Amino acid sequence: MKIIKCESKHLDAAAEFYDMVTAYLAEHINYPKWTPGDYPGRASAEAAIAEGSLHACVEDGNILGLFVICEDPQGDYSVGEWSADLMPDRVLTVHALASDPRLYRKGIGRAMVEECVKIARESGKKALRLDVVPTNAPAMRLYESMGFKYAGTKDLKRGIPEIPEFCLYELNL
């Protein structure tokens, strides 16, 4: 397994991967409450590639997982109960982290989070933050097992009626 930064040539594969994941979730327990054909999907992958924030965990040319890491929290992170009062430019945020559901519990999620920590440290950031849908217990367990600390359940003012609040997590670096 290796982690790569996605480029425009990876868009079709990334979109297909997110479509596969969201379709799987629609048929099973949809912990993150993602919507097939909407988020995450082609449009969000294309935007993330354009800003240089989409990364893929790959093996033998196949995508095993995707994640976005950027400075934009995509919501009001000022409401978080953060342990460190940091300016936004000192923090990176993780979004849309997904691993192939056929390969759950094979270390793909952990490898991607480890890469996020590495990217944040190499960028000179002081914290890595993220938010999780309150019903997404598997994601919370992963982040907590990797040292992330809970920073409150808050309304991030994203305007998503089905998800009025998100659980916030941080890892100080």
C-alpha positions as CSV (number, residue, x, y, z in Angstrom):
1,M,0.0,0.0,0.0
2,K,1.1,3.5,-0.7
3,I,-0.5,6.9,-0.5
4,I,-0.5,9.3,-3.5
5,K,-1.8,12.8,-4.1
6,C,-4.5,12.5,-6.7
7,E,-4.2,14.3,-10.0
8,S,-6.7,15.0,-12.8
9,K,-5.9,11.6,-14.4
10,H,-7.2,9.9,-11.2
11,L,-10.6,11.7,-11.3
12,D,-12.6,8.9,-12.9
13,A,-11.2,6.2,-10.6
14,A,-11.8,8.4,-7.5
15,A,-15.4,9.2,-8.6
16,E,-16.0,5.4,-9.2
17,F,-14.5,4.6,-5.8
18,Y,-16.7,7.1,-3.9
19,D,-19.8,5.9,-5.9
20,M,-19.0,2.3,-4.9
21,V,-18.6,3.2,-1.3
22,T,-21.8,5.3,-1.1
23,A,-23.7,2.6,-2.9
24,Y,-22.5,0.0,-0.4
25,L,-23.4,2.3,2.5
26,A,-26.9,2.8,1.1
27,E,-27.4,-1.0,1.2
28,H,-25.8,-1.5,4.7
29,I,-25.4,0.7,7.8
30,N,-24.6,4.2,6.5
31,Y,-22.6,5.4,9.5
32,P,-21.4,8.7,7.8
33,K,-24.8,9.3,6.2
34,W,-23.3,9.9,2.8
35,T,-25.6,10.2,-0.2
36,P,-25.0,8.1,-3.4
37,G,-24.5,10.4,-6.4
38,D,-24.0,13.4,-4.1
39,Y,-21.4,13.5,-1.4
40,P,-18.7,12.3,-1.6
41,G,-18.7,11.9,-5.3
42,R,-17.4,13.1,-8.6
43,A,-17.9,16.8,-7.9
44,S,-16.3,16.8,-4.5
45,A,-13.4,14.6,-5.8
46,E,-12.9,17.0,-8.8
47,A,-12.8,20.0,-6.5
48,A,-10.4,18.3,-4.1
49,I,-8.1,17.3,-6.9
50,A,-8.1,20.9,-8.2
51,E,-7.0,22.2,-4.9
52,G,-4.5,19.5,-4.4
53,S,-6.1,18.0,-1.3
54,L,-7.4,14.5,-2.5
55,H,-5.2,11.5,-1.7
56,A,-5.6,7.9,-2.4
57,C,-4.3,4.7,-0.8
58,V,-3.4,2.5,-3.7
59,E,-2.1,-1.0,-4.2
60,D,-1.4,-2.7,-7.6
61,G,-3.1,0.3,-9.4
62,N,-6.3,-0.1,-7.4
63,I,-7.7,2.5,-5.0
64,L,-8.2,1.1,-1.5
65,G,-9.2,4.4,0.1
66,L,-9.5,8.1,-0.4
67,F,-9.3,11.1,1.9
68,V,-9.2,14.9,1.7
69,I,-6.8,16.9,3.8
70,C,-6.9,20.7,3.7
71,E,-7.1,23.9,5.7
72,D,-10.8,24.4,5.0
73,P,-12.9,22.9,7.8
74,Q,-16.1,23.3,5.6
75,G,-18.0,24.6,8.5
76,D,-17.8,26.7,11.7
77,Y,-15.0,25.0,13.6
78,S,-14.7,28.0,16.0
79,V,-17.4,26.4,18.1
80,G,-15.2,23.4,18.9
81,E,-13.9,22.8,22.5
82,W,-10.3,22.6,21.2
83,S,-7.6,22.0,23.7
84,A,-5.3,24.5,21.8
85,D,-6.4,27.9,20.6
86,L,-4.9,27.9,17.1
87,M,-5.2,30.2,14.2
88,P,-6.9,28.4,11.3
89,D,-3.7,28.4,9.2
90,R,-2.0,26.3,11.9
91,V,-4.5,23.4,11.4
92,L,-5.3,20.8,8.8
93,T,-8.7,19.2,8.5
94,V,-9.5,15.7,7.3
95,H,-12.7,15.1,5.2
96,A,-14.3,12.2,3.3
97,L,-12.0,9.5,4.5
98,A,-13.3,6.2,3.1
99,S,-11.8,2.8,2.7
100,D,-13.0,0.0,0.4
101,P,-15.9,-1.7,2.4
102,R,-14.8,-5.1,1.1
103,L,-11.5,-4.6,2.9
104,Y,-12.7,-3.2,6.2
105,R,-10.5,-3.9,9.2
106,K,-7.4,-4.4,7.0
107,G,-5.6,-1.3,8.2
108,I,-6.4,1.0,5.3
109,G,-8.1,3.6,7.4
110,R,-5.3,3.6,9.9
111,A,-2.7,4.0,7.1
112,M,-4.6,6.9,5.7
113,V,-4.9,8.7,9.1
114,E,-1.2,8.1,9.7
115,E,-0.5,9.7,6.4
116,C,-2.7,12.7,7.4
117,V,-0.6,13.1,10.6
118,K,2.6,13.0,8.5
119,I,1.3,15.6,6.0
120,A,0.2,17.9,8.9
121,R,3.6,17.6,10.6
122,E,5.6,18.1,7.4
123,S,3.5,21.2,6.7
124,G,4.4,22.6,10.1
125,K,0.8,22.5,11.4
126,K,0.1,22.3,15.1
127,A,-3.1,20.2,15.0
128,L,-5.1,17.8,12.8
129,R,-8.8,18.1,13.2
130,L,-11.9,16.5,11.8
131,D,-15.6,15.9,12.4
132,V,-17.7,12.8,12.5
133,V,-21.4,12.1,12.2
134,P,-22.5,11.3,15.8
135,T,-23.7,7.8,14.8
136,N,-20.4,6.9,13.1
137,A,-19.0,4.8,15.9
138,P,-16.4,2.9,13.8
139,A,-14.8,6.2,12.7
140,M,-14.8,7.5,16.3
141,R,-13.2,4.3,17.5
142,L,-10.5,4.6,14.8
143,Y,-9.6,8.2,15.6
144,E,-9.7,7.7,19.4
145,S,-7.4,4.6,19.0
146,M,-4.9,6.9,17.2
147,G,-4.8,9.5,19.9
148,F,-7.5,12.0,18.7
149,K,-9.3,13.7,21.5
150,Y,-13.0,14.5,21.5
151,A,-13.7,18.3,21.2
152,G,-17.5,18.4,21.6
153,T,-20.6,17.8,19.5
154,K,-21.5,21.0,17.7
155,D,-23.6,22.6,15.0
156,L,-21.1,23.5,12.3
157,K,-23.7,25.5,10.4
158,R,-23.4,23.3,7.3
159,G,-27.1,23.4,6.7
160,I,-27.6,19.7,6.5
161,P,-31.0,19.0,8.2
162,E,-30.3,15.2,8.6
163,I,-27.0,16.0,10.4
164,P,-27.5,19.0,12.6
165,E,-24.4,18.3,14.7
166,F,-21.0,16.7,14.3
167,C,-18.6,15.2,16.8
168,L,-15.3,17.1,16.7
169,Y,-11.9,15.5,17.2
170,E,-8.3,16.8,17.3
171,L,-4.8,15.6,17.4
172,N,-2.3,18.1,18.6
173,L,1.1,17.7,16.9
